[in-house]
């Protein structure tokens, strides 16, 4: 579809089913669609944030466990009287 085309020309390029759907929409339906689009955009943003938050928490936990194990190894190496 041409982005620079005038609105009536752009609508004529749409499939027939899409034009019928758009023709039957009322003003409150359009507001609901706009709100729905905003909701989907917000959910995608929150989903991306949660993905990185979960990866950060898991990575921090695994990294902490690895550091703790190596600290224990160094302590055991420096103090041979501790049981192994």
Number of C-alpha atoms within 10 A of each C-alpha: 10 8 7 8 10 9 9 8 12 13 15 11 11 12 9 11 9 10 13 11 9 13 9 8 11 10 8 9 12 12 11 12 13 12 12 12 12 12 12 12 12 12 12 12 11 11 12 11 12 12 10 11 12 11 12 12 11 12 12 12 12 12 12 12 12 11 12 12 12 12 12 11 13 11 12 14 12 10 10 9 8 9 6 7
